[in-house]
Amino acid sequence: MAGRRLDYRFRNQTGSRPTLVFLHEGLGSIELWRAFPGAVADETDHQCLVYSRLGHGWSQAADSPRPLDFVNREGLNVLPALLDRLDVHQPILVGHSDGASIALAHAAQHRVKALVLLAPHVFVEEQGLVEIKALSQQPARARLIEKMSKYHRDPVTTFSAWSEVWLDPEFRSWSIENVLGQIECPVLTIQGFNDPYGTMAQIDAIERQVSGHVERLEFEECGHSPHLSQPERTQDEVVRFVREVCGDI
């Protein structure tokens, strides 16, 4: 796409139901979703698309710093072009963290069947910045990059691109709350009480401002990745929601 190569995978390509499109977190990739996308696709019998954004996983490495408006660029430029290229129409977007923000930005201007948002961000919270600052200091940074090397072509650049945007002073005022009212599709939000990057204020804002129906789930003893902290419960709830939205029950 535009001279750049993105790694993507399909599952259940013969399915006729709306395609589930999985959008990973800020340090994520295809592999870091683990078994979650495939399990949801198999249980719902939906086609599933998972991809790594530019500079993530085994997609082509980014050749320039990440812009502060990366959420809008991914949601309004890259994702629509990718879906068109792969002939995916009116999908169900399943986004985690930054991927959930991208899903919201996309849904504000494009038709989607529904949104599943795991630990979404719609504005910047101080506690998240504190966590990112801590991870950016040695030796925590070195340990994390070593772990990331199993899943990313260039883990140093991937980490820097993520952390530098979030810690940029100009990014403190970032928000996509102004577009939430344009979203009319059904939305499922899942937020953990022990998420170091965000609080219930994120899903409060979504529930208050999205025009469509919003269902919120709050998980105790759950951090930033509900699909990893509580995989069975997360899978069950997402499968239930997808079936209800698509009239499969």
N, C-alpha and C positions, 0 to 999 in steps of 0.2 A: 504494500500500500504506500503510494507516494514515494516509491523507491526504497522503502524500509520493510524488513521482513518481521512478521509477528508469528509466534508459535501458537497454534491453536489445536484443540482436540474436539471431535464430535463423539457423542454416544447416542445410541438408539436413533440413528438417522432416519429410520423408516417410520418413526412416530408421526402421527398426524396432528397431535395436540400442539399448543403453543410451545415454542422452544424456550427452555430454561437457559438463561445466559448468566454465567457466574463472573462477577467482577471482584477481583482480589483486593486485599488491603495494601497499605503503603509500602510494605516490605514483602509483599506476597508474590506468588507465581502460580502456575498451574499445579505443580506438585505440592505446594504448601496448603492447598485445600484438603489434602489427604483424600480420604475415601468419600467425603461428603457429597460432592456433585454426582458421582456415579450412583451412590446409594439412593439419593432423591430421584434421579432420573429413572432408575430401575423400578422403584416402588410406585412411581406415578405413571410409568410408561410414556414419559415425555422425551422428546429429543433434547439433548443437553449440549451446550457449547461452553467451553472453558478456554480462556486465552490469557497469555501474559502480555501486559502492556509493554510498550517500548522501554528498554532499559531494565526489564525484569525477566527473571527466568532465563530461557534460552531464546527469547526474542532478541532482535538486534540491539546492541548497546546504544544508548542515547549519545548523540554527538554534540549536545549543547546543554547548558544548565536547565533545570526544570523551571518553567515560568510560574509566577505566583498565581496565575489564573489557570493552572493545570486542570482543575476539576471541570471548568467549563469547556476547555479545549478537548478533554477526553470525552465528556458527555455530549457535546454539541457538534464536534467535528470528527473525531476518530471513531467513536462507537457507531454513529449512523453510517459512516462509510464502510466500516467492517460488516455491519449487519446487511447492508445492501450488497456488498461483494459476496457474502456467503448465503444470500437469498433467505434471510431470516426476517420475518415480518411480525409485528405486534408481539414481541416476546414477553416473557416473565423475567424481570431482572432480579437477580439475587446478588446483592452487594454487601461486602464486608468492609467496615471502616471507611477508608478513602473510596473504596469501590461502591459503598452505599451512597456516598456523596455524589459520585459520578452518575449513579443510577437516578438519583433525584433530579440532578441537573438535566439529564436526558429526558426524563418523563415530563418535565415542565414544558417541553417543546415538541415531543414526539409521542406517537401513540404506542402505549405498552398495555399489555393485558393486566399486569399487576406488578407490585414491588415487594420484595422481601429484603428487609434492611437489618443487618446484624451489626450492632455497635456503631450506628451511623454518626457522622459529624455534620452539623449544619452551621456551626460557628466554633470559634476557638475558645477552649477553656484552659485556665491557668494550670490546673493539675496535669493536663496532658503535656503542656510545655515543660513542666518540671520533670516529668518522666523522660521526655526526649532529651532534655539537657543532661540528665544522669546517664542515659545510654550513650551520649556523645563523648563522655569522658573515658579515658583509659583507666583500668583495663577492660571495663564493660564493653567499650566499642570494639576492641580487638576480639573479645570472646564472641560477640554477636556476629561479627563479620566472618569469623571462622565457621560458625554454624551456617551462615548464609551461603558459603562457598559451595555447598552441596546442591544448591538450588538456583544459583544465579551465575550468569556468564561473567559478570564483573561486580562482585559483591561490594567492593569499596565504593564504586561510583553509585551503585544503587542505594547504599546507605546514605551517602553524602547528599544525593539528590533529594531524598526524603527528608532528612533532618534539617538541611539548610533552608528548605522552603518553610517548614513549620517554625523554625527559630528565627526567621527573618522578621525584624521588627515591623515591617509593613504588612506582614501576614496576620498580625494580631487582630486586625479589623475585618478579616475575611469572614464572609457569611453568605449563605445561599437562602436565607429565610425569605428574602423578597420574591423568590420564585415558587415557594411552596404552595401558594394559593392557586397556582395554575395546574396542579396535579389532581386529576379527577379519578384515577384508577384506585382499586383497593390496595391497601398497604398493610403489611405485617411488619412490626418492629420488635426486635428482641434485644434487650439490654441487660448486662450483668451488673449486679450491685458492686462487684469488686473490680470493675474495669478501671485501670489506672489512667486511661486516656480520655474518659468522658463519663458524665453523670446522667441521671434521669432527665436533666434539663434538656438534653438533646431530643429525646423522644417526646417530652412535653411540648417542645416547639413544633415538632412534626404533627403531633396529634391536634394541636391547637390551630394550625394554619393550613394543612392540606385540605383540599376541597372534598376529596373522596373519603370513603370509610377507612378509618385507621384502627387496627387492632394492635394493642401493645402487650407484650409479655415481659415480665421482669423476673430474671433468674437469680436466685440466691446462690452463693458459693460459685460464682461465675465471673471470669475475668473478661478480657477483651475479645475472646474468640469463643462464642457460645457453641459453635459446631465442634470445637475441640475440648472445651471444658465439660460440656454436657451433650455429647454427640447423639445419644439415643433420643433424648427429649427434644433437642433441636430438630433432628430429622423428622420425628413424629409430628411436631407442630408445623413444620414447613410442608410436609406431605399433606397433612390435613387441610392447610390453607390453600394449597394449589388445587386440590380436589374440589374444595368448595367454590373457588373462583371459576373453575372450568366446568362445574356441574357434573363432576365424576362420582358424586355420592347420591 
